[in-house]
Amino acid sequence: MKKRKNIVICLSVLSILLCSCNNASKSEIETEKPSVETQVNNVPCELTINNIHFTKSINNAANFVEVSDSGKVVFKSEGNTDYFSDPNGTLQTTAPILLSSIDNTKPFTFTAKVTPKFNADDTYNAGVLYVYANDSLFQKLCFEQDERGNHRIVTVRTVGTSDDNNHTQVDLPYVYMKISSDTQTIASYYSLDNETWWLVRLYKNNYPDKLWVGISNQCPKGKGSVSIFEELKLEQNNVSNFRLGF
């Protein structure tokens, strides 16, 4: 009988220890991966540019833009600013983003002419168009300077973590960029003349009904940068041909 009691006691102690370990592991995981929703400076704003009503200012974006009467936007950014959730676990949500709310149950097309003021040391600097649901669900369409100093079209899609896709090199100082959705499909394009469009990314529109589109200027490694946005346009229609972009 005594031996049986000892066995029961040992099993009870072992059970307690296992529960403690499981709880500790769960706690460590929760501490290691906090909710990104709480990490971003997100405030309301009231700014209308070319009939686009921007109402969300992430990281004080509204304070970094100058808008002319013609609708030209000079968007400045401080250094070490980016929006990227690296697969290695590094999360950066410091870039200023200016956002306008849209109804994702309806088609939309968001277009802009983008001119980043690149310098020789501006690795990953970019002028950016956004489709944004929250900090773990968004897409960037960038005109960006790569590691070799080339200027490329880049798309980054974030679903929990971010991917990174480098596309065509562009030798002009500017590019036209466009994001379009028919509610089921969403696609990103670039153009050199605002007439012939080239597809760089297409996928299923799994974003929520309330969605945001917007503009940003990022400077992940430098001391600060500037991008110019012109001919901003937000329409409630979609391209008729998703492969050709018109």
Residue frames as qw, qx, qy, qz and C-alpha x, y, z in Angstrom:
[[0.000, 0.885, 0.466, 0.000, 0.00, 0.00, 0.00],
 [0.317, -0.790, 0.099, 0.515, 2.78, 2.43, 0.93],
 [0.414, -0.133, 0.592, 0.678, 4.54, 1.73, -2.35],
 [0.214, 0.618, 0.666, 0.359, 1.31, 2.47, -4.24],
 [0.145, -0.924, -0.258, 0.240, 0.91, 5.77, -2.37],
 [0.391, -0.562, 0.332, 0.648, 4.45, 6.77, -3.33],
 [0.355, 0.207, 0.684, 0.603, 3.72, 6.03, -6.97],
 [0.060, 0.820, 0.554, 0.131, 0.55, 8.17, -6.87],
 [0.278, -0.859, -0.026, 0.430, 2.45, 11.05, -5.22],
 [0.425, -0.301, 0.510, 0.685, 5.23, 10.85, -7.84],
 [0.271, 0.466, 0.690, 0.482, 2.70, 10.89, -10.68],
 [0.069, -0.911, -0.397, 0.090, 0.95, 13.90, -9.16],
 [0.350, -0.720, 0.193, 0.568, 4.21, 15.83, -8.84],
 [0.404, -0.021, 0.643, 0.650, 5.16, 14.93, -12.41],
 [0.174, 0.701, 0.640, 0.263, 1.78, 16.14, -13.65],
 [0.174, -0.922, -0.172, 0.301, 2.21, 19.48, -11.86],
 [0.405, -0.501, 0.409, 0.646, 5.70, 19.92, -13.32],
 [0.352, 0.265, 0.705, 0.556, 4.46, 19.17, -16.85],
 [0.054, 0.860, 0.502, 0.068, 1.61, 21.67, -16.50],
 [0.295, -0.832, 0.049, 0.468, 4.05, 24.30, -15.25],
 [0.418, -0.227, 0.564, 0.675, 6.35, 23.71, -18.21],
 [0.260, 0.537, 0.689, 0.411, 3.47, 23.95, -20.65],
 [0.083, -0.932, -0.334, 0.118, 2.25, 27.19, -19.09],
 [0.377, -0.671, 0.254, 0.585, 5.75, 28.63, -19.14],
 [0.408, 0.060, 0.652, 0.636, 6.18, 27.71, -22.79],
 [0.145, 0.751, 0.596, 0.244, 2.87, 29.31, -23.67],
 [0.227, -0.911, -0.124, 0.321, 3.82, 32.44, -21.75],
 [0.438, -0.430, 0.429, 0.663, 7.19, 32.62, -23.51],
 [0.346, 0.355, 0.677, 0.544, 5.53, 32.31, -26.91],
 [0.009, 0.886, 0.459, 0.069, 3.03, 35.03, -26.12],
 [0.329, -0.824, 0.085, 0.453, 5.82, 37.31, -24.88],
 [0.479, -0.210, 0.555, 0.647, 7.99, 36.56, -27.88],
 [0.110, 0.313, 0.646, 0.688, 5.25, 37.36, -30.42],
 [0.104, 0.461, 0.480, -0.739, 3.20, 40.29, -29.11],
 [0.406, 0.727, 0.553, 0.032, 0.27, 41.66, -31.08],
 [0.405, 0.102, 0.226, 0.880, 1.56, 44.11, -33.70],
 [0.064, -0.772, -0.506, -0.379, -1.71, 46.04, -33.46],
 [0.450, -0.848, -0.209, 0.186, -0.48, 47.81, -30.32],
 [0.661, -0.293, 0.157, 0.673, 2.86, 48.92, -31.71],
 [0.353, 0.386, 0.406, 0.750, 1.85, 51.56, -34.24],
 [0.004, -0.413, -0.249, 0.876, 1.22, 55.28, -33.81],
 [0.063, 0.403, 0.751, 0.519, -2.12, 55.54, -35.61],
 [0.047, 0.459, 0.408, -0.788, -4.12, 58.76, -35.36],
 [0.402, 0.731, 0.551, 0.029, -7.06, 60.27, -37.27],
 [0.214, -0.312, 0.211, 0.901, -6.43, 63.06, -39.77],
 [0.454, 0.747, 0.437, -0.213, -8.40, 65.15, -42.26],
 [0.140, -0.542, 0.474, 0.680, -6.59, 65.71, -45.55],
 [0.716, 0.554, 0.403, -0.130, -8.10, 65.78, -49.04],
 [0.173, -0.509, 0.577, 0.615, -5.85, 65.43, -52.09],
 [0.245, 0.137, -0.705, -0.652, -7.36, 65.26, -55.59],
 [0.714, -0.192, -0.163, -0.653, -10.76, 64.37, -54.07],
 [0.720, -0.065, -0.674, 0.153, -9.20, 61.52, -52.06],
 [0.472, -0.746, 0.117, -0.455, -10.09, 61.89, -48.40],
 [0.580, 0.199, -0.687, 0.390, -7.22, 60.69, -46.20],
 [0.574, -0.663, -0.032, -0.480, -8.37, 60.06, -42.63],
 [0.899, -0.413, 0.021, 0.144, -5.71, 57.80, -41.09],
 [0.255, 0.842, -0.421, 0.219, -2.18, 58.98, -40.31],
 [0.945, -0.249, -0.104, 0.183, 0.25, 56.22, -39.30],
 [0.690, -0.224, -0.028, 0.688, 3.43, 57.39, -37.59],
 [0.054, -0.757, -0.117, 0.641, 2.36, 61.04, -37.95],
 [0.525, 0.261, 0.573, 0.572, 2.34, 60.81, -41.75],
 [0.147, 0.892, 0.396, 0.161, 0.18, 63.93, -42.11],
 [0.317, -0.890, 0.111, 0.309, 3.01, 65.94, -40.56],
 [0.526, -0.334, 0.562, 0.544, 5.45, 64.77, -43.24],
 [0.434, 0.474, 0.630, 0.437, 3.49, 65.82, -46.34],
 [0.055, 0.492, -0.007, -0.869, 3.26, 69.12, -48.19],
 [0.428, 0.509, 0.729, 0.163, 0.43, 69.44, -50.70],
 [0.074, -0.146, 0.245, 0.956, 0.35, 72.04, -53.47],
 [0.509, 0.370, 0.199, -0.751, -2.80, 73.51, -55.03],
 [0.558, 0.373, -0.569, -0.475, -2.29, 71.22, -58.02],
 [0.950, -0.176, 0.032, -0.254, -2.38, 68.12, -55.81],
 [0.638, 0.457, -0.544, 0.299, 1.35, 67.46, -55.89],
 [0.770, -0.632, 0.007, -0.086, 2.46, 65.74, -52.67],
 [0.365, 0.600, -0.613, 0.363, 5.99, 66.09, -51.30],
 [0.877, -0.436, -0.122, -0.159, 6.29, 63.25, -48.79],
 [0.155, 0.681, -0.633, 0.335, 9.28, 63.34, -46.44],
 [0.915, -0.312, -0.251, -0.042, 10.50, 60.57, -44.16],
 [0.344, -0.793, 0.494, -0.093, 13.01, 60.37, -41.36],
 [0.349, 0.463, -0.814, -0.035, 15.78, 57.77, -41.35],
 [0.010, 0.071, -0.966, 0.247, 15.34, 54.13, -40.28],
 [0.572, 0.222, 0.331, -0.717, 11.71, 54.04, -41.36],
 [0.267, 0.121, -0.863, -0.411, 10.18, 50.93, -42.90],
 [0.757, -0.049, 0.281, -0.588, 7.08, 48.71, -42.78],
 [0.636, 0.340, -0.679, -0.140, 8.21, 45.10, -42.98],
 [0.789, -0.399, 0.369, -0.286, 7.69, 41.91, -40.99],
 [0.290, 0.562, -0.765, -0.125, 10.81, 39.87, -41.74],
 [0.890, -0.077, -0.403, -0.200, 10.43, 36.07, -41.75],
 [0.544, 0.187, -0.637, 0.513, 13.34, 35.97, -39.27],
 [0.428, -0.605, -0.609, 0.281, 11.08, 37.61, -36.69],
 [0.245, -0.219, -0.087, 0.941, 12.23, 41.23, -37.02],
 [0.113, 0.772, 0.616, 0.108, 9.28, 43.60, -37.17],
 [0.228, -0.186, -0.011, 0.956, 9.56, 47.22, -38.25],
 [0.073, 0.742, 0.639, 0.189, 6.50, 49.49, -38.40],
 [0.326, -0.558, -0.133, 0.752, 8.06, 52.94, -38.41],
 [0.204, 0.170, 0.475, 0.839, 7.34, 54.33, -41.89],
 [0.291, 0.360, 0.299, -0.834, 4.76, 57.13, -42.11],
 [0.094, 0.276, 0.854, 0.431, 1.66, 56.09, -44.11],
 [0.335, 0.203, 0.128, -0.911, -1.26, 58.28, -45.17],
 [0.089, 0.185, 0.968, 0.143, -4.44, 56.21, -45.69],
 [0.466, 0.039, -0.103, -0.878, -7.91, 56.63, -47.17],
 [0.486, 0.082, 0.808, -0.322, -10.78, 54.28, -46.29],
 [0.415, 0.174, -0.575, -0.683, -12.50, 52.33, -49.08],
 [0.814, 0.021, 0.355, -0.459, -15.37, 49.85, -49.37],
 [0.103, -0.388, 0.871, 0.283, -13.71, 46.62, -50.47],
 [0.529, 0.354, 0.758, -0.145, -17.07, 45.12, -51.50],
 [0.504, 0.830, 0.141, -0.196, -16.89, 47.48, -54.49],
 [0.786, 0.339, 0.087, 0.510, -14.27, 47.69, -57.27],
 [0.187, -0.939, 0.076, 0.277, -11.48, 50.24, -56.96],
 [0.763, 0.384, 0.011, 0.520, -8.43, 51.49, -58.82],
 [0.378, -0.881, 0.044, 0.280, -5.74, 53.57, -57.11],
 [0.733, 0.468, 0.104, 0.483, -3.13, 55.30, -59.29],
 [0.255, -0.923, 0.080, 0.278, -0.22, 57.71, -58.82],
 [0.632, 0.641, -0.246, 0.359, 2.88, 59.05, -60.51],
 [0.735, -0.655, 0.034, 0.170, 5.77, 58.44, -58.10],
 [0.527, 0.696, -0.280, 0.399, 9.16, 60.18, -58.13],
 [0.753, -0.589, -0.077, 0.283, 11.52, 59.20, -55.29],
 [0.169, 0.924, -0.325, 0.109, 14.52, 61.50, -54.85],
 [0.967, -0.124, -0.049, 0.217, 17.13, 58.73, -54.85],
 [0.030, -0.873, 0.488, -0.010, 20.75, 59.23, -53.76],
 [0.515, 0.444, -0.733, 0.005, 23.69, 56.85, -54.10],
 [0.084, 0.185, -0.874, 0.442, 23.39, 55.50, -50.54],
 [0.568, -0.062, 0.192, -0.798, 19.58, 55.17, -50.47],
 [0.231, 0.034, -0.964, -0.126, 19.32, 51.38, -50.29],
 [0.111, -0.448, -0.883, 0.085, 15.63, 50.35, -49.99],
 [0.153, 0.367, 0.188, -0.898, 14.39, 53.93, -50.10],
 [0.086, 0.328, 0.839, 0.426, 11.06, 53.99, -51.92],
 [0.427, 0.027, 0.039, -0.903, 7.90, 55.80, -52.80],
 [0.027, 0.093, 0.992, -0.084, 5.07, 53.41, -51.95],
 [0.583, -0.200, -0.245, -0.748, 1.40, 52.71, -52.68],
 [0.136, -0.116, 0.891, -0.416, -0.40, 50.70, -49.99],
 [0.666, -0.330, -0.458, -0.488, -3.33, 48.37, -49.62],
 [0.103, 0.268, -0.723, 0.628, -3.72, 48.10, -45.86],
 [0.632, -0.489, -0.524, -0.296, -6.02, 46.15, -43.54],
 [0.622, -0.776, 0.098, -0.034, -3.83, 46.05, -40.41],
 [0.099, -0.812, 0.570, 0.075, -0.17, 45.65, -39.44],
 [0.477, -0.228, 0.842, 0.109, -0.12, 41.96, -40.27],
 [0.523, 0.473, 0.692, 0.155, -2.19, 42.15, -43.47],
 [0.202, 0.867, -0.021, -0.455, -1.13, 44.62, -46.18],
 [0.782, 0.298, 0.316, 0.446, 0.62, 45.02, -49.51],
 [0.130, -0.771, 0.174, 0.599, 3.19, 47.54, -50.70],
 [0.712, 0.566, 0.261, 0.322, 3.81, 48.53, -54.32],
 [0.413, -0.764, 0.127, 0.479, 7.18, 50.33, -54.36],
 [0.607, 0.727, -0.148, 0.284, 9.51, 52.22, -56.64],
 [0.715, -0.671, 0.170, 0.095, 12.64, 51.30, -54.71],
 [0.304, 0.761, -0.571, 0.048, 16.44, 51.41, -54.86],
 [0.977, -0.136, -0.161, -0.010, 17.96, 47.93, -54.51],
 [0.752, -0.545, 0.186, 0.320, 21.27, 46.68, -53.07],
 [0.658, 0.104, 0.354, 0.657, 23.12, 47.41, -56.34],
 [0.059, -0.419, 0.011, 0.906, 21.80, 50.93, -56.65],
 [0.051, -0.228, -0.724, -0.649, 19.27, 50.00, -59.34],
 [0.397, 0.097, 0.290, -0.865, 15.74, 51.42, -59.22],
 [0.153, -0.095, -0.951, -0.250, 13.13, 48.71, -59.39],
 [0.654, -0.312, -0.162, -0.671, 9.46, 47.99, -59.04],
 [0.173, 0.120, -0.909, 0.359, 9.08, 45.95, -55.84],
 [0.651, -0.425, -0.262, -0.572, 6.02, 44.35, -54.27],
 [0.088, 0.175, -0.842, 0.503, 5.79, 43.22, -50.65],
 [0.653, -0.378, -0.395, -0.525, 2.79, 41.23, -49.48],
 [0.023, -0.281, 0.760, -0.585, 2.40, 40.73, -45.74],
 [0.777, -0.336, -0.332, -0.417, 0.20, 38.01, -44.30],
 [0.841, -0.520, -0.035, 0.148, 1.67, 37.65, -40.81],
 [0.530, -0.472, 0.342, 0.616, 5.17, 37.94, -42.25],
 [0.381, 0.793, -0.126, -0.458, 6.32, 39.79, -45.37],
 [0.825, 0.209, 0.350, 0.392, 7.64, 38.44, -48.64],
 [0.089, -0.759, 0.237, 0.599, 9.88, 40.52, -50.91],
 [0.714, 0.399, 0.517, 0.251, 9.59, 40.47, -54.70],
 [0.118, -0.590, 0.294, 0.743, 11.90, 42.52, -56.92],
 [0.655, 0.597, 0.463, -0.002, 10.52, 43.20, -60.38],
 [0.618, 0.630, 0.194, 0.429, 11.50, 45.33, -63.37],
 [0.444, -0.349, -0.022, 0.825, 14.32, 47.86, -63.32],
 [0.243, 0.895, 0.361, 0.096, 13.18, 51.37, -64.28],
 [0.588, 0.012, 0.039, 0.808, 15.71, 53.89, -65.59],
 [0.034, -0.699, -0.240, -0.673, 13.42, 56.93, -65.56],
 [0.068, 0.215, -0.544, 0.808, 13.30, 59.15, -62.45],
 [0.546, 0.010, 0.335, -0.768, 9.56, 58.48, -62.10],
 [0.111, -0.100, -0.953, -0.264, 7.04, 55.70, -62.68],
 [0.604, -0.207, -0.080, -0.766, 3.27, 55.38, -62.74],
 [0.067, 0.036, -0.971, 0.227, 1.90, 52.77, -60.36],
 [0.607, -0.155, -0.193, -0.755, -1.58, 51.31, -60.06],
 [0.099, 0.019, 0.955, -0.280, -3.47, 48.88, -57.82],
 [0.541, -0.018, -0.279, -0.793, -6.87, 47.60, -59.00],
 [0.178, 0.049, 0.945, -0.271, -9.54, 45.23, -57.64],
 [0.453, -0.194, -0.525, -0.694, -12.85, 43.86, -58.94],
 [0.672, -0.449, 0.262, -0.527, -13.57, 42.66, -55.34],
 [0.994, -0.064, 0.084, -0.035, -12.35, 39.12, -56.15],
 [0.814, 0.187, 0.034, 0.549, -8.93, 39.77, -57.70],
 [0.166, -0.957, 0.072, 0.229, -6.39, 42.43, -56.83],
 [0.813, 0.294, 0.143, 0.482, -3.46, 43.36, -59.08],
 [0.280, -0.812, 0.116, 0.498, -0.52, 45.77, -59.17],
 [0.691, 0.578, 0.257, 0.350, 0.97, 47.45, -62.23],
 [0.296, -0.628, 0.127, 0.709, 3.54, 49.98, -63.38],
 [0.571, 0.715, 0.334, 0.227, 3.78, 52.15, -66.48],
 [0.496, -0.178, 0.107, 0.843, 6.35, 54.52, -67.97],
 [0.012, 0.140, 0.346, 0.928, 3.80, 56.63, -69.85],
 [0.376, 0.206, 0.516, -0.741, 0.46, 56.11, -68.04],
 [0.677, 0.325, -0.243, -0.614, -0.82, 54.25, -71.09],
 [0.767, 0.182, -0.613, -0.056, 0.91, 50.89, -71.40],
 [0.582, -0.587, 0.395, -0.402, 0.71, 48.97, -68.13],
 [0.536, 0.300, -0.785, 0.077, 2.75, 45.99, -66.97],
 [0.821, -0.474, -0.152, -0.280, 1.46, 43.47, -64.44],
 [0.214, 0.539, -0.717, 0.387, 3.79, 42.77, -61.50],
 [0.051, -0.021, 0.898, -0.436, 1.48, 41.00, -59.04],
 [0.604, -0.181, -0.324, -0.706, -1.97, 39.39, -58.96],
 [0.151, -0.020, -0.936, 0.316, -3.72, 37.41, -56.21],
 [0.311, -0.590, -0.717, -0.202, -7.10, 36.75, -54.60],
 [0.135, -0.515, 0.167, -0.830, -8.61, 39.68, -52.74],
 [0.593, -0.364, -0.703, 0.145, -8.91, 38.22, -49.23],
 [0.120, 0.144, -0.348, 0.919, -8.93, 41.58, -47.48],
 [0.048, 0.496, 0.742, -0.449, -11.85, 42.55, -45.19],
 [0.215, 0.777, 0.546, 0.226, -14.77, 44.66, -46.42],
 [0.107, -0.992, 0.026, 0.068, -13.33, 47.80, -44.80],
 [0.814, 0.076, 0.114, 0.564, -9.95, 48.47, -46.35],
 [0.122, -0.898, 0.074, 0.417, -7.48, 51.32, -46.75],
 [0.743, 0.437, 0.131, 0.489, -5.33, 52.54, -49.64],
 [0.254, -0.945, 0.019, 0.205, -2.60, 55.10, -49.29],
 [0.581, 0.694, -0.248, 0.345, 0.84, 56.51, -49.92],
 [0.710, -0.664, 0.100, 0.212, 4.13, 56.39, -48.04],
 [0.451, 0.755, -0.427, 0.211, 7.80, 57.26, -48.27],
 [0.897, -0.431, 0.024, 0.096, 10.27, 54.88, -46.63],
 [0.298, 0.779, -0.493, 0.247, 13.95, 55.20, -45.70],
 [0.930, -0.316, -0.188, -0.004, 15.07, 51.95, -43.98],
 [0.827, -0.128, -0.093, 0.539, 18.81, 52.69, -43.84],
 [0.369, 0.482, 0.028, 0.794, 19.47, 56.33, -44.65],
 [0.188, -0.201, -0.440, 0.855, 19.09, 59.55, -42.71],
 [0.334, 0.590, 0.386, -0.626, 15.90, 60.66, -44.44],
 [0.254, 0.103, 0.720, 0.637, 14.36, 60.86, -47.89],
 [0.383, 0.433, 0.146, -0.803, 11.70, 62.45, -50.08],
 [0.266, 0.254, 0.844, 0.391, 9.23, 61.08, -52.62],
 [0.287, 0.238, -0.047, -0.927, 6.88, 63.10, -54.81],
 [0.293, 0.377, 0.879, 0.007, 3.37, 61.86, -55.64],
 [0.243, 0.290, -0.175, -0.909, 1.41, 63.39, -58.51],
 [0.533, 0.048, -0.551, -0.640, -1.79, 62.62, -60.42],
 [0.154, 0.017, 0.902, -0.403, -3.26, 60.74, -57.46],
 [0.571, -0.032, -0.342, -0.746, -6.53, 59.11, -58.46],
 [0.209, 0.038, 0.927, -0.309, -8.95, 56.77, -56.65],
 [0.507, 0.055, -0.390, -0.767, -11.83, 55.42, -58.74],
 [0.636, -0.015, 0.649, -0.418, -14.69, 53.03, -58.01],
 [0.862, 0.425, -0.107, -0.253, -14.02, 50.79, -60.97],
 [0.713, -0.376, 0.536, 0.252, -11.49, 48.15, -61.95],
 [0.084, 0.467, -0.669, -0.572, -9.32, 47.46, -64.96],
 [0.836, 0.243, 0.004, -0.492, -11.20, 45.46, -67.58],
 [0.881, 0.304, -0.349, 0.095, -8.24, 43.24, -68.42],
 [0.660, -0.726, 0.190, 0.037, -6.21, 42.13, -65.40],
 [0.842, -0.024, 0.244, 0.480, -3.30, 40.90, -67.53],
 [0.446, 0.516, 0.207, 0.702, -2.95, 44.09, -69.59],
 [0.329, -0.379, -0.395, 0.770, -3.93, 46.50, -66.82],
 [0.130, 0.061, -0.134, -0.981, -6.43, 48.69, -68.65]]
